[in-house]
Amino acid sequence: MHLPNDTLLQGGKYKIIRFINSGGFGCTYEAEHVMLEMRIAIKEFFIKDFCNRDEKTAHVTVGTQSKKGLVDKLRRKFIDEAKALFRLQHPNIVRVTDVFEENGTAYFVMDYIEGHSLSEIVNQEGPLSEERALKYIRQTADALQYVHEHNRLHLDVKPGNIMINSQDNAILVDFGASKQYDEEDGENTSTLLGKTPGYAPLEQIGNDVVKFMPATDIYALGATLYKLLSGVTPLSANLLASGEDLDPLPANISKPTRQAIASAMQINKKKRPQTIAEFVSMLSEPEQKSEATVLNTEPYIQPQNDNQINGHEYVDLGLSVKWATCNIGASKPSDPGNYYAWEEDQAHKEWGIPWRMPTEDEMLELKKKCKWTWTIQDKQKGYNITGPNGNSIFLPIGGCQDELYRSKMENCGLYWSISTPPNYTGLAYYLHFHQYYYGINWNSHVIRQNIRAVTE
């Protein structure tokens, strides 16, 4: 049914390494971008109930003429969805980089995620700690909020579709069931509707997802959290609606998390949280959380000292480098400043020697050796970061700007580093944070983000 190993696609641009798995919509492969010597993943449109493959040529045909119209329609939607997913740029969403037609079918190319799905992790390790489960759920929620801001539903959120990468971050994958909704006319694109037992709410089982309603994804997210904490797949929505009850969660799970799951998994969609933000607000605070928000309403006053280079002030946090007080293009610490596509070295270009962008290791040092406190300064949310010597800087959230599609992430801080991942052209590491998470990821050079410069 699937392509054999070493199959070449796009004139030798891509080479199949191995078959990973198949679903109702297609086959997924680990592959290689031959010229870049980079591992990737490729999704192939192949509906196993309707499609056949010639073993010699790999050409895909439809088994019966009566199904040809349906398969052609679904293939066109598969391509349209791949194009739409290319526009979704978020650190917790798998990145689509290419789409093409070949062998009588269609393919799209994604980042290969080195790691395991939450389903595999729970099967191997058993239930997760509440702290660990909430970390992954918050990251997935952050991705879903971004998806919902683009008037799209995922419609197949489950542990098997959340990958944990080598940096221990959650990546939402498999948008095969995703739907885009037009603001005036309702749904305008769709693929095969995901109906995974235990994670699909009642309205999804009954094909009643014709209006944009985040509560459908929120049910699945709550069910996923239940699975992570209990190790048990939730009963189907049909059984819950008939009066069956979920097995109780472990006794050590906090009351807020229990209530959040119960609320998210309400049979009546109108009784669930109606937004991702509402659901996240119900969850227990992380055990190792930042201090309570500190509201600073005093106007910013530029301190008078000699810690300046080329007219730009720095703070010594007791680390290997000194960090600028303000972002490039900002007039004060709470100002996000300007947005830049990545180039080496934008800080040096803007502020001159000896200013530069921080390396990945220097960002990791900031993460691991400093105390991070979520706060508000001049009505701007962000983190107050205190170094080992007691000095501190403020990093505001500013989101990012997609140079191609003019989209912007809200409620996140994204700051470029000078470091690039090995064997990955067009990507660079960056510091990413929001109220419940801070860490290092990588992003495409075309995404416009903030820069906080450093000096020796």
Secondary structure, DSSP 4 states (H G I P E B T S, - for coil): -PPPTT-EEGGGTEEEEEEEEE-SSEEEEEEEETTTTEEEEEEEE--TTTEEE-TTT--EEESSGGGHHHHHHHHHHHHHHHHHHHT---TTBPPEEEEEEETTEEEEEEE---EEEHHHHHHHH-SPPHHHHHHHHHHHHHHHHHHHHTTEE----SGGGEEEETTS-EEE---TT-EEEETTTEEEE--SPP--TTTS-HHHHTT---S--THHHHHHHHHHHHHHHHSSPPPPHHHHHTT--PPPPPTTS-HHHHHHHHHHT-SSGGGS-SSHHHHHHHSPPPTTPPPPPEEE-SPP----SS-EETTEEEE--SSSSEEESS-TT-SSTT-----B---TTHHHHHH-TT-BPPPHHHHHHHHHHSEEEEEEETTEEEEEEE-TTS-EEEEE----EETTT--B--S-EEEE-S---TT-TTEEEEEEEETTEEEEEEEETTEEBB---EE-
